[in-house]
Amino acid sequence: MKSIIRFTAFFILTGIAACKKVENKIYFGGGTAPVVSANTNAVRLEPGEEGNLALRLNWTNPDYKFTTGTSSQDVNYTLEIDTLGANFGSKNKYVTVIAKELTKSFTVAELNDIMGNTILIPVGLSIPRKTYTFQVRITSGIGSAVKLVSNVLTFTARPFAPPPKVDPPASNELFITGEATPANWMSGGDAPVAAQKFTKVSDTYYMLNSIRLNGGKEFLLVPRYGNWSAVSPDPEKYGSVKLTKDMNPFGDEFQRFGNNHKSPPETGNYKIEVNFQTGKTTLTKLP
């Protein structure tokens, strides 16, 4: 009988202890917004100095507090850079996530590339250089705790034309070919189809104002008419960075000797833009 009583008492005490463990939750007790600073507020960007340090950002630890104590571990920091006045609402703003570290450095080449190819500051060989003002902020986060936003830091820089993501065609010409086009896959012996030739707007930007594309088919961009297949002499083509089945048919990243592009699902007239500076295509459905 005593054994039964002892067992029952142990069971009850164990159950009570288990209940207490379930109720012992961890709660967020607050923190301090990080403060971001920089090594300079006037960044120097000059050709020939690409390997030099351009900008070093530092920020303070937000010191997240929980019922278990202060935590400085596993904090993620979202770094944003945008132009003055955009209030970090630009679709072209630079965003990167940094785990745990309290600093981020950019070389001249890295920062200049961000300004020209991500934020899309108008720079080019034929465009006069200009000084721009940029804004930086840091947002910290850990688990489900409230995100904390830093002060906004401003700096100026005078970006220059960065190397294009993809080398533009040496032929200074660009054509579209493939089953998505009216002329299908063009061969080297075919006569050029004027309607499938792009207009060279700048050294790195080509545009086809309107072409009828067959929906859900494939195409390539070629710098020489009909010169795209492996059996062609010195073949060259521009195709998707992704596999054809995975790419966005309304525009995606491209590269030399990439995979076939995929046309939009609906047959119709489209405007096609090819930006070698950013390495991206854009297809727009026309009325």
PEFENZI-V801001 format. One line per field, one symbol per residue. phi: phi as a letter, one per 20 degrees, with the letter a starting at -180 (. if undefined). psi: psi as a letter, one per 20 degrees, with the letter a starting at -180 (. if undefined). burial: 1 if it has 24 or more other ideal C-beta (glycine too) atoms within 12 Angstrom, else 0. A space follows every 50 residues. Layout:
phi: ???
psi: ???
burial: ???
This chain:
phi: .fffffffffffffffffffffeeeedfdoacgfdeccfadcfeccgndg effdbcdcbefflfdcfepfcdeleddedccbfgnflmdffdfecbddem fdbbdcfgfffffffeddfmffcafddgfbedddccbcdebblefffddf feddbdbcfdffgffcfffffmcbcdbpffegelfedfeffgdgfddfee ebfcccbdfabedffmddbcdcecgmdbefefflfbbdcffefgfdfefe pafcbfleegfdfgfefreceddcdffemcdcdcfef
psi: ghggggggggggggggggghghimqpqpjaappqpqrriqjnppopqikh iqpgpppqqqpimppriirqpjqkpppoppprqpiikkjqijqppqppph qkqpqprggghhggghigilpnqrhjppqqpqpqqqqppqqocjqpqppa rppqqqqnqrorqqhpprphikqpqqqriirhjboqrhiqpqohijpqpo hahjpqqohpqppppkaqrrppippjnhrhiqpmqprpaqhrqgiiqoij paqrrqkarpqpqqhppapqpppoohgikqqppppq.
burial: 00000000000000000000000000000010111111000011100000 00011111101111000000100011111111100001000011000100 01010101111111111111101100000001111111111100100111 01111111111111110110001111110110101100000000011100 01011111001111001111111111110000000111110001001010 1111110111111100000111111111111110000
